[in-house]
């Protein structure tokens, strides 16, 4: 059985679920999911730049309408529950929690506690952070002692 920690930032789509549950063929996988709700307004500019870089100008304009910080916790909890249910429906064991402060410390602690074989970071593209190696996957590689796989999430 494979033991994976899955870091996400929004609810998994059906394509995401199929992608991560089939990475190891027919071998069963237990997922330990960490979801960080949307950050504060300081992150909004980076997300808008990413939207523009992807040609998603409508998304960049709507960045101000998306709940952030404390307002995003309820949305994050629902996204986590939907994601866990989808992973379980696909035949995997899954548990998870929201993280707010220091997500990479929470990741390291969970990897150790769960005896994880790998970390999968599944996010939207974040070109500015990736360019400077400040994205979750790049930073996680320096914090955990297991392989870190970076995947881009799908949109529905």
C-alpha positions as CSV (number, residue, x, y, z in Angstrom):
1,X,0.0,0.0,0.0
2,X,1.2,3.5,-0.9
3,X,1.0,6.2,1.7
4,X,0.7,9.7,0.1
5,X,0.4,13.2,1.5
6,X,-1.6,15.3,-0.9
7,X,-1.4,19.1,-0.7
8,X,-4.2,20.9,-2.4
9,X,-5.6,24.5,-2.5
10,X,-9.1,23.8,-3.8
11,X,-11.6,21.0,-4.2
12,X,-10.4,18.1,-6.4
13,X,-12.0,17.8,-9.8
14,X,-13.0,14.4,-11.1
15,X,-10.0,14.5,-13.4
16,X,-7.7,15.3,-10.5
17,X,-9.1,12.3,-8.5
18,X,-8.6,10.0,-11.5
19,X,-5.1,11.4,-12.0
20,X,-3.8,10.9,-8.4
21,X,-5.6,7.6,-7.7
22,X,-4.1,6.0,-10.8
23,X,-0.5,7.2,-10.4
24,X,0.5,3.8,-8.8
25,X,-1.5,1.6,-11.1
26,X,-3.6,-0.9,-9.1
27,X,-1.7,-0.5,-5.9
28,X,-4.0,0.8,-3.1
29,X,-3.2,4.3,-1.9
30,X,-4.0,6.0,1.4
31,X,-4.2,9.8,1.0
32,X,-3.5,12.3,3.8
33,X,-4.9,15.5,2.4
34,X,-3.8,19.0,3.5
35,X,-5.8,21.9,2.1
36,X,-4.8,25.5,2.7
37,X,-7.7,28.0,2.2
38,X,-7.0,31.1,0.2
39,X,-4.4,33.3,1.8
40,X,-4.6,37.0,2.6
41,X,-4.7,40.0,0.2
42,X,-0.9,39.9,-0.2
43,X,-1.3,36.7,-2.3
44,X,-4.0,38.3,-4.4
45,X,-1.5,40.2,-6.7
46,X,0.5,37.0,-7.4
47,X,-2.7,35.1,-8.3
48,X,-3.8,38.0,-10.6
49,X,-0.4,37.9,-12.3
50,X,-0.8,34.1,-12.8
51,X,-4.2,34.6,-14.2
52,X,-2.9,37.2,-16.7
53,X,0.0,34.9,-17.7
54,X,-2.5,32.1,-18.4
55,X,-4.6,34.4,-20.5
56,X,-7.5,34.2,-18.0
57,X,-8.2,37.9,-17.8
58,X,-11.7,37.4,-16.5
59,X,-10.3,35.5,-13.5
60,X,-7.7,38.2,-12.8
61,X,-10.5,40.8,-12.7
62,X,-12.6,38.7,-10.3
63,X,-9.7,38.0,-7.8
64,X,-11.2,40.6,-5.5
65,X,-14.5,38.8,-5.3
66,X,-13.0,35.5,-3.9
67,X,-13.1,35.1,-0.1
68,X,-9.7,35.3,1.6
69,X,-8.2,34.7,5.0
70,X,-10.8,33.9,7.7
71,X,-13.7,34.2,5.2
72,X,-12.2,31.4,3.1
73,X,-12.2,28.8,6.0
74,X,-15.8,27.7,5.3
75,X,-15.1,27.3,1.6
76,X,-11.9,25.4,2.4
77,X,-13.7,23.0,4.7
78,X,-16.3,22.2,2.1
79,X,-13.6,21.8,-0.6
80,X,-11.8,19.4,1.7
81,X,-14.9,17.3,2.5
82,X,-15.8,17.1,-1.2
83,X,-12.2,16.0,-2.1
84,X,-12.1,13.4,0.6
85,X,-15.4,12.0,-0.5
86,X,-14.3,11.8,-4.1
87,X,-11.0,10.0,-3.2
88,X,-13.0,7.5,-1.1
89,X,-15.5,7.0,-3.9
90,X,-12.6,6.2,-6.2
91,X,-11.6,3.4,-3.8
92,X,-8.8,5.1,-1.8
93,X,-8.6,5.6,1.9
94,X,-8.5,9.3,2.7
95,X,-8.3,11.6,5.7
96,X,-7.5,15.3,5.8
97,X,-7.4,18.6,7.5
98,X,-7.2,22.3,6.8
99,X,-4.0,24.1,7.5
100,X,-3.6,27.8,7.9
101,X,-0.3,28.9,9.5
102,X,3.0,27.4,8.3
103,X,1.6,24.8,5.8
104,X,5.1,23.4,5.1
105,X,5.7,22.7,8.8
106,X,2.3,21.0,8.9
107,X,3.4,19.0,5.8
108,X,6.6,17.9,7.4
109,X,4.9,16.9,10.6
110,X,2.2,14.9,8.7
111,X,4.8,13.1,6.5
112,X,6.6,12.0,9.7
113,X,3.5,11.1,11.6
114,X,1.9,9.1,8.6
115,X,5.1,7.5,7.5
116,X,4.4,8.8,4.0
117,X,6.1,7.4,0.9
118,X,5.7,10.6,-1.1
119,X,4.2,14.0,-1.2
120,X,2.0,15.1,-4.1
121,X,1.5,18.9,-4.5
122,X,-1.5,19.5,-6.7
123,X,-2.1,23.2,-7.4
124,X,-3.0,25.6,-10.2
125,X,0.1,27.0,-11.9
126,X,1.8,29.8,-10.0
127,X,4.3,31.1,-12.4
128,X,5.8,33.9,-10.3
129,X,6.4,31.6,-7.3
130,X,7.6,28.8,-9.4
131,X,10.1,31.1,-11.2
132,X,11.6,32.0,-7.9
133,X,11.3,28.5,-6.5
134,X,8.9,29.7,-3.7
135,X,6.1,27.4,-4.6
136,X,5.0,24.6,-2.2
137,X,6.7,21.8,-4.2
138,X,10.0,23.5,-4.4
139,X,10.0,24.5,-0.8
140,X,8.7,21.1,0.4
141,X,11.7,19.3,-1.3
142,X,13.9,21.0,1.4
143,X,11.6,20.1,4.3
144,X,10.6,16.4,3.8
145,X,12.7,13.3,3.4
146,X,10.4,11.7,0.7
147,X,10.0,12.4,-3.0
148,X,7.8,15.4,-3.9
149,X,5.7,15.3,-7.1
150,X,4.3,18.5,-8.4
151,X,1.1,18.3,-10.5
152,X,-1.2,20.9,-12.0
153,X,-4.8,20.7,-11.1
154,X,-7.6,20.4,-13.7
155,X,-10.5,22.8,-14.2
156,X,-14.1,21.6,-14.7
